[in-house]
């Protein structure tokens, strides 16, 4: 591109991030040629989330150890080396020892020292990452902080190195602080959980039907209700045989909710008469449960399907639909 063409491109380019102008700026400053590493460093200079991440590391890891050993102290937001002034030669000698220690450690452990910040070989694909972040509505699913305050990572709920899969129901959005604190050191015995997920009852109608369900994910599946309340009435069930939604693990609950959202979208696409939904779970005999394999009702509603829909699910107890 000549000057006029590049100028026009810059003035009219569509941006979803700062990457394009930062990359072009870096190339211009480097006489039109730069390595990916140099461009990556230019991105890093503007990524305040990385600075925040390492500020937390500084305070909570080396900062704590060095304060405990009375090497440094912390005053007015600054770390201070608890030492007298050194001569220039003394300072150079101490710096050399630091450099030697860094080199020795890097030579011993190599890239493993940064594995906690590296992309895993089974990194989350961009399309899946987009769905996870969209579903979280731009907030950390643990502490709730919005992504304009802290960068959000896509985290494997069950860590990859403990058998976790890169599938939607095993992913969550966490801010970099929550993600780094969670790490992959959860002490849950995932071998036991794996066996638990495989629990089936050969006499259960839903366990039998789940084997041939056409719509499913790793932990849940969808069935048509054999006695539909309305046209399109569906049931979303966990694969594991358990009576209550409250007994499901977070991954199983998320798997069910993902299918509910997916089926809601499909129902609306295929039937323009649908104007609302009831979503409900019967838990326990006294709440009306008759099949003791957890299942969630997704019931499409249409304008005029009953004379007065006011109160919705409150109407499961007569005369309780009107609350005011």
C-alpha positions in Angstrom: 0.0 0.0 0.0 1.2 3.5 -0.7 0.8 6.4 1.8 -2.7 7.4 0.6 -4.0 3.8 0.6 -2.7 3.0 4.1 -3.9 6.3 5.4 -7.4 5.5 4.1 -7.3 2.0 5.5 -6.3 3.3 9.0 -9.0 6.0 8.9 -11.8 3.6 7.9 -10.7 0.2 9.5 -13.2 -1.6 11.6 -11.8 -2.5 15.0 -12.7 -5.1 17.6 -9.5 -4.5 19.6 -6.4 -2.3 19.4 -4.4 -5.0 17.7 -4.5 -3.7 14.1 -3.3 -0.1 14.8 -0.7 -1.3 17.4 0.7 -3.8 14.9 0.9 -1.2 12.0 2.4 1.4 14.4 5.1 -1.1 15.4 5.9 -2.0 11.8 6.1 1.7 10.9 8.4 2.4 13.8 10.6 -0.6 12.8 11.1 0.6 9.2 8.2 -1.7 7.9 9.6 -5.0 9.4 9.2 -6.6 12.8 9.1 -10.1 14.3 6.0 -11.5 15.9 7.8 -11.3 19.2 8.4 -7.6 18.8 4.7 -7.0 17.9 3.6 -9.2 20.8 5.7 -7.1 23.2 4.0 -4.0 21.8 0.6 -5.5 22.7 1.9 -6.4 26.1 3.0 -2.8 26.8 -0.7 -1.8 26.6 -2.3 -4.7 28.3 -3.0 -3.4 31.8 -4.5 -6.7 32.9 -1.0 -8.2 32.7 0.4 -5.4 34.9 -2.4 -6.0 37.4 -1.7 -9.8 37.4 2.0 -9.3 38.2 1.2 -6.6 40.8 -0.8 -9.3 42.6 2.1 -11.8 42.2 4.6 -9.2 43.5 2.6 -8.5 46.6 1.5 -12.0 47.5 4.4 -14.1 46.5 8.0 -12.7 46.5 6.8 -9.6 48.4 5.5 -11.7 51.4 8.6 -13.9 51.5 11.0 -11.1 51.3 9.2 -9.1 54.0 9.1 -12.2 56.3 12.9 -12.6 55.9 13.4 -8.8 56.5 14.9 -8.2 53.1 12.4 -5.6 52.1 9.6 -3.5 53.7 6.5 -1.9 52.2 5.6 1.7 52.7 3.3 4.1 51.0 2.6 1.7 48.1 6.3 1.0 47.5 8.7 -1.9 48.2 12.0 -0.7 49.8 15.2 -2.8 50.0 15.9 -2.8 53.7 19.6 -2.1 53.3 22.1 0.8 53.5 23.3 2.6 50.4 25.7 0.3 48.5 28.8 1.4 46.6 28.6 1.1 42.8 30.8 -2.0 42.9 28.7 -3.7 45.6 25.5 -3.0 43.7 27.0 -4.5 40.5 28.2 -7.6 42.4 24.7 -8.1 43.9 23.0 -7.7 40.5 25.4 -10.2 39.0 24.4 -12.7 41.7 20.7 -12.1 40.9 21.4 -12.7 37.2 23.3 -15.9 37.9 20.4 -17.2 40.1 17.9 -16.4 37.3 20.1 -18.1 34.7 20.6 -21.2 36.9 16.8 -21.6 37.5 15.9 -21.0 33.9 18.5 -23.6 32.8 17.2 -26.1 35.3 13.5 -25.7 34.6 13.3 -24.1 31.1 9.8 -23.0 30.0 8.1 -24.9 32.8 8.5 -21.8 35.1 5.9 -20.0 33.0 3.5 -22.9 32.4 0.9 -21.2 34.5 0.7 -18.4 32.0 1.2 -20.4 28.8 -1.6 -21.5 26.4 -2.3 -25.2 26.9 -1.9 -27.3 23.7 -5.7 -27.9 24.1 -6.4 -24.2 24.3 -10.1 -23.1 24.0 -11.0 -22.5 20.4 -12.1 -18.9 19.6 -15.7 -19.8 18.8 -16.1 -21.7 22.1 -14.4 -18.9 24.0 -16.8 -16.4 22.5 -19.8 -18.5 23.7 -18.4 -18.8 27.3 -17.7 -15.1 27.6 -21.1 -14.2 26.1 -22.9 -16.6 28.4 -21.1 -15.0 31.4 -22.3 -11.6 30.3 -18.9 -10.1 30.6 -18.4 -10.9 34.3 -16.3 -13.3 36.3 -18.5 -16.2 37.3 -16.8 -16.5 40.7 -16.4 -12.9 42.0 -18.6 -11.1 39.5 -16.2 -8.4 38.5 -16.8 -7.0 35.0 -14.3 -7.5 32.2 -13.7 -3.8 31.8 -12.1 -3.9 35.3 -10.3 -7.2 35.0 -9.4 -9.4 32.0 -11.4 -12.6 31.8 -9.9 -16.0 31.2 -11.8 -19.1 30.0 -11.1 -21.7 32.6 -11.6 -25.5 32.6 -13.8 -26.2 35.7 -12.3 -29.7 35.8 -8.6 -29.1 34.9 -7.3 -30.6 31.7 -4.5 -32.4 33.5 -7.1 -34.2 35.6 -9.1 -35.3 32.6 -11.3 -32.3 32.0 -12.5 -31.8 28.4 -12.6 -28.6 26.4 -16.4 -28.7 26.1 -18.9 -25.9 26.8 -20.2 -27.4 30.1 -16.7 -27.7 31.5 -15.8 -24.1 30.8 -16.4 -20.9 32.8 -15.3 -17.3 32.7 -13.0 -16.2 35.5 -11.1 -13.0 36.0 -7.3 -13.5 36.0 -7.1 -13.2 39.8 -9.8 -15.9 40.5 -8.3 -18.1 37.8 -4.7 -17.9 39.1 -5.9 -18.5 42.7 -8.0 -21.5 41.5 -5.0 -22.9 39.4 -5.3 -26.6 38.8 -4.6 -27.7 42.4 -8.2 -28.6 43.4 -8.0 -31.5 45.8 -11.2 -33.2 44.6 -10.7 -36.8 43.6 -11.9 -36.6 40.0 -11.6 -40.4 39.6 -14.5 -40.7 42.1 -16.4 -38.0 40.3 -15.9 -39.8 37.0 -17.5 -42.9 38.4 -20.3 -40.8 39.9 -21.1 -39.3 36.5 -21.5 -42.8 35.1 -24.3 -43.7 37.5 -27.3 -45.2 35.7 -30.4 -47.2 36.7 -31.4 -49.8 34.1 -35.0 -49.6 35.2 -35.2 -45.8 34.8 -37.1 -44.7 31.7 -34.9 -41.6 31.3 -31.7 -43.6 31.7 -32.9 -45.9 28.9 -34.0 -43.0 26.7 -30.8 -41.0 27.2 -28.8 -43.6 25.3 -30.6 -42.8 22.0 -31.2 -39.1 22.6 -30.6 -37.1 19.4 -29.7 -33.9 21.2 -27.1 -34.1 24.0 -23.8 -33.0 25.4 -21.3 -34.9 27.6 -23.4 -34.6 30.8 -27.0 -34.1 29.7 -29.6 -34.8 27.0 -33.0 -33.7 25.7 -36.2 -35.7 25.3 -39.7 -34.9 24.1 -42.2 -35.0 26.8 -44.6 -38.0 26.1 -47.5 -36.1 27.6 -46.8 -32.5 26.5 -48.5 -29.6 28.2 -48.0 -27.6 25.0 -46.6 -28.3 21.6 -42.8 -28.4 21.8 -42.7 -29.4 25.5 -39.2 -30.8 26.2 -37.4 -32.4 29.1 -33.7 -31.7 29.8 -32.1 -34.4 31.9 -28.6 -35.1 33.4 -27.1 -38.3 32.2 -26.3 -39.3 35.8 -29.2 -41.0 37.6 -30.0 -38.8 40.5 -33.4 -37.5 41.7 -32.7 -33.9 42.5 -31.3 -30.9 40.6 -29.7 -29.9 43.9 -27.6 -33.1 43.9 -26.0 -32.3 40.6 -22.5 -30.9 40.4 -21.9 -27.5 38.9 -20.7 -28.9 35.6 -23.9 -31.1 35.3 -26.1 -28.1 36.2 -24.3 -26.0 33.6 -24.7 -28.8 31.0 -28.4 -28.8 31.6 -28.7 -25.0 31.4 -26.7 -24.9 28.2 -29.2 -27.4 26.6 -32.1 -25.4 27.8 -30.7 -22.2 26.2 -29.9 -24.1 23.0 -33.4 -25.6 22.8 -35.1 -22.3 23.5 -33.3 -20.8 20.5 -34.2 -23.7 18.2 -37.9 -23.6 19.3 -38.1 -19.9 18.6 -36.5 -20.3 15.2 -38.9 -23.1 14.2 -42.1 -21.8 15.7 -42.9 -18.1 15.4 -46.1 -18.5 17.5 -44.1 -19.0 20.7 -44.1 -15.9 22.8 -42.9 -17.2 26.2 -41.6 -20.1 28.2 -42.2 -21.9 31.5 -39.1 -23.6 32.9 -39.6 -25.8 35.9 -38.3 -28.7 38.0 -40.3 -31.0 40.3 -38.1 -32.0 43.2 -39.6 -34.6 45.6 -42.9 -36.4 45.8 -44.7 -33.6 47.6 -43.6 -31.2 44.8 -45.2 -33.5 42.2 -42.2 -35.5 41.0 -43.3 -38.9 39.7 -40.1 -40.0 37.8 -37.1 -39.8 40.2 -34.5 -39.0 37.6 -33.9 -35.2 37.7 -35.5 -33.5 34.7 -36.2 -29.9 33.8 -39.4 -29.0 31.9 -39.1 -26.5 29.0 -42.6 -25.5 28.1 -43.3 -23.1 25.2 -46.1 -20.7 25.7 -48.2 -18.9 23.2 -50.4 -15.9 23.4 -54.0 -17.0 24.3 -53.0 -20.6 25.1 -55.0 -20.2 28.4 -57.5 -17.4 29.2 -55.3 -15.8 31.9 -51.6 -16.7 32.3 -51.0 -14.3 35.2 -48.9 -15.9 37.9 -47.2 -18.5 35.7 -45.7 -21.3 37.8 -47.4 -19.9 40.9 -50.6 -21.6 39.6 -49.2 -25.0 40.6 -51.0 -24.3 43.9 -54.7 -23.3 43.2 -55.6 -19.6 43.7 -51.9 -18.6 44.2 -51.4 -17.2 40.7 -52.5 -13.7 41.7 -50.1 -12.3 44.3 -51.3 -8.7 44.5 
